[in-house]
């Protein structure tokens, strides 16, 4: 499912001590054409940024596996770039990004997932 610009809480199964908050921090669409090296670009730029904060309420460390769907361009001419922090592994066959980490007791982890699409304008 997709998160909107507001924040939502997710609980993992019946474990009420694990909590995840996902916030869409920025959405940019239909940006005006930009200039690269003095040449006008006839491309539209769209960008999405999500920040996930995962809280461990347990008194011991827990192992986490977080997955996020990889973007798929519907237009073969579109250029898609993805940035993740900390670095996620792309599982190409399953079209997803994966973070595997250990979260210490009563700590939180922040995951940043950024997608940018440069879409050429059709002439």
C-alpha positions as semicolon CSV with decimal commas, in nm:
position;residue;x (nm);y (nm);z (nm)
1;X;0,000;0,000;0,000
2;X;0,105;0,358;-0,041
3;X;0,154;0,620;0,228
4;X;0,031;0,971;0,168
5;X;0,205;1,283;0,293
6;X;0,089;1,224;0,650
7;X;0,247;0,993;0,909
8;X;0,107;0,653;1,000
9;X;0,197;0,393;1,261
10;X;0,243;0,026;1,179
11;X;0,271;-0,252;1,434
12;X;0,451;-0,571;1,336
13;X;0,205;-0,854;1,399
14;X;0,118;-0,881;1,766
15;X;0,445;-0,727;1,889
16;X;0,334;-0,393;2,030
17;X;0,693;-0,309;2,133
18;X;0,802;-0,269;1,770
19;X;0,675;0,040;1,593
20;X;0,739;0,194;1,252
21;X;0,651;0,545;1,140
22;X;0,670;0,637;0,773
23;X;0,659;0,999;0,664
24;X;0,664;1,122;0,307
25;X;0,888;1,424;0,356
26;X;0,887;1,566;0,003
27;X;0,702;1,532;-0,322
28;X;0,799;1,733;-0,626
29;X;0,621;1,706;-0,955
30;X;0,592;1,891;-1,280
31;X;0,906;2,091;-1,207
32;X;0,980;2,357;-1,468
33;X;1,243;2,272;-1,728
34;X;1,596;2,321;-1,604
35;X;1,920;2,423;-1,767
36;X;2,223;2,196;-1,796
37;X;2,532;2,355;-1,945
38;X;2,322;2,633;-2,097
39;X;2,097;2,394;-2,293
40;X;1,728;2,387;-2,210
41;X;1,609;2,052;-2,085
42;X;1,270;1,934;-2,209
43;X;1,227;1,691;-1,923
44;X;0,990;1,679;-1,630
45;X;1,142;1,590;-1,293
46;X;0,947;1,413;-1,021
47;X;1,085;1,323;-0,681
48;X;0,959;1,137;-0,374
49;X;1,128;1,101;-0,034
50;X;1,016;0,872;0,248
51;X;1,171;0,853;0,594
52;X;1,091;0,546;0,804
53;X;1,167;0,547;1,175
54;X;1,161;0,209;1,346
55;X;1,147;0,195;1,727
56;X;1,255;-0,107;1,931
57;X;1,076;-0,105;2,266
58;X;1,228;-0,438;2,374
59;X;1,498;-0,475;2,639
60;X;1,718;-0,662;2,387
61;X;1,840;-0,610;2,031
62;X;1,622;-0,730;1,744
63;X;1,713;-0,826;1,389
64;X;1,518;-0,634;1,126
65;X;1,451;-0,689;0,758
66;X;1,280;-0,394;0,591
67;X;1,166;-0,416;0,228
68;X;1,053;-0,143;-0,011
69;X;0,932;-0,194;-0,367
70;X;1,173;-0,076;-0,633
71;X;1,029;0,178;-0,879
72;X;0,944;0,057;-1,227
73;X;0,942;0,305;-1,515
74;X;0,639;0,278;-1,742
75;X;0,814;0,495;-2,000
76;X;1,131;0,338;-2,146
77;X;1,283;0,686;-2,191
78;X;1,242;0,780;-1,824
79;X;1,555;0,785;-1,611
80;X;1,494;0,660;-1,257
81;X;1,746;0,704;-0,976
82;X;1,719;0,574;-0,622
83;X;1,909;0,681;-0,313
84;X;1,887;0,500;0,021
85;X;2,039;0,570;0,359
86;X;2,168;0,356;0,510
87;X;2,252;0,172;0,190
88;X;1,989;-0,085;0,093
89;X;2,051;-0,390;-0,125
90;X;1,857;-0,411;-0,451
91;X;1,709;-0,756;-0,511
92;X;1,652;-0,717;-0,885
93;X;1,466;-1,045;-0,940
94;X;1,206;-0,947;-0,681
95;X;1,220;-0,575;-0,764
96;X;1,273;-0,456;-0,409
97;X;1,521;-0,279;-0,185
98;X;1,613;-0,452;0,141
99;X;1,768;-0,324;0,462
100;X;1,891;-0,585;0,712
101;X;2,004;-0,446;1,045
102;X;2,024;-0,511;1,413
103;X;1,841;-0,259;1,625
104;X;1,972;-0,228;1,985
105;X;1,736;-0,235;2,282
106;X;1,519;0,075;2,319
107;X;1,682;0,240;2,017
108;X;1,546;0,362;1,686
109;X;1,668;0,343;1,327
110;X;1,595;0,588;1,048
111;X;1,576;0,471;0,687
112;X;1,563;0,717;0,398
113;X;1,431;0,614;0,055
114;X;1,447;0,867;-0,227
115;X;1,323;0,818;-0,584
116;X;1,383;1,066;-0,867
117;X;1,238;1,034;-1,218
118;X;1,347;1,243;-1,515
119;X;1,084;1,206;-1,787
120;X;1,144;1,348;-2,136
121;X;0,858;1,559;-2,271
122;X;0,696;1,406;-2,577
123;X;0,720;1,625;-2,885
